[in-house]
């Protein structure tokens, strides 16, 4: 299978594969207002399974150009507001979410292999 080849290539090069990919869900309910969106994200990100999880956002500042390229411009502005707020990081870390990057994940994986 094609995916097996990618997995082997990643393993050969010490590139970690994610366990969970969290897609944004911009339903009518989550787009109702900023507070509803914030609570949705807090709940979603504080209840992810153990492992390496990745999500993606499009944080943006409100401007005419943004409004011209996407109907979801308000959602992107909310993403910026939410993830720029230090309280978001504090809340998620209090729920066991560890902010990291791929550099750290690769380093930890190499240490695990070395110790096994």
C-alpha positions in Angstrom: 0.0 0.0 0.0 1.1 3.5 -0.7 0.6 4.6 2.9 2.9 1.8 4.1 5.7 3.3 2.0 5.2 6.7 3.5 5.1 5.3 7.0 8.4 3.4 6.3 10.0 6.5 4.9 9.0 8.5 7.9 10.3 5.8 10.2 13.6 5.6 8.3 14.1 9.3 8.7 12.9 9.7 12.3 9.9 11.7 11.2 7.0 11.2 13.6 3.6 10.4 12.3 0.6 11.9 14.0 -2.0 9.8 15.9 -4.9 12.2 15.6 -5.8 14.9 13.0 -8.4 17.3 14.2 -10.2 19.1 11.5 -11.9 22.4 12.3 -15.7 22.2 12.4 -17.3 25.4 11.4 -20.9 24.4 11.8 -23.7 26.9 12.2 -23.6 26.2 16.0 -19.9 26.9 16.3 -20.2 30.0 14.2 -22.9 31.5 16.4 -20.6 33.7 18.4 -17.1 33.9 19.7 -17.9 32.5 23.2 -19.6 29.4 21.6 -16.6 28.9 19.4 -14.2 29.2 22.3 -16.1 26.7 24.4 -16.2 24.3 21.4 -12.4 24.5 21.0 -11.7 24.2 24.7 -13.9 21.1 24.9 -12.5 19.6 21.7 -8.8 20.1 22.5 -9.1 19.1 26.2 -10.6 15.7 25.2 -8.2 14.4 22.6 -6.7 10.9 23.0 -3.2 10.4 24.2 -0.6 10.6 21.5 0.5 13.2 18.9 -2.4 15.2 17.7 -2.4 17.9 15.1 -4.9 20.6 14.3 -4.7 23.5 12.0 -6.1 27.0 12.2 -6.0 30.1 10.0 -5.5 32.9 12.5 -6.0 36.2 10.8 -6.6 39.9 11.6 -9.8 41.5 10.3 -9.2 43.4 7.1 -11.0 44.0 3.7 -8.7 41.6 1.9 -9.6 38.7 4.3 -13.3 39.5 3.9 -12.8 39.3 0.1 -11.2 35.9 0.0 -13.3 33.8 2.4 -16.8 33.7 3.8 -15.3 32.3 7.0 -13.3 35.5 7.7 -14.9 36.0 11.1 -14.0 32.4 12.1 -10.3 33.1 11.2 -10.4 36.3 13.3 -11.8 34.4 16.2 -9.0 31.8 15.8 -6.5 34.6 16.1 -8.2 36.0 19.1 -8.5 32.7 20.9 -5.0 31.4 20.3 -3.4 34.8 21.0 -5.0 34.8 24.4 -2.7 33.4 27.1 -5.7 32.1 29.0 -6.2 29.6 26.1 -2.8 28.0 26.6 -3.2 28.0 30.4 -6.6 26.3 30.1 -5.4 23.6 27.7 -2.2 22.9 29.7 -4.4 22.5 32.8 -6.2 19.8 30.9 -3.0 18.0 30.1 -2.5 19.3 26.5 1.2 19.8 25.9 2.1 22.4 23.2 5.0 21.1 21.1 6.5 21.3 17.7 7.9 18.7 15.3 11.5 19.5 16.3 10.8 18.4 19.9 8.8 15.4 18.8 11.7 14.2 16.5 14.2 14.7 19.4 12.0 12.8 21.9 11.5 10.0 19.4 15.2 9.6 18.9 15.7 9.5 22.6 13.1 6.8 23.0 14.7 4.7 20.3 18.1 5.2 21.9 16.8 4.0 25.3 15.0 1.0 23.9 
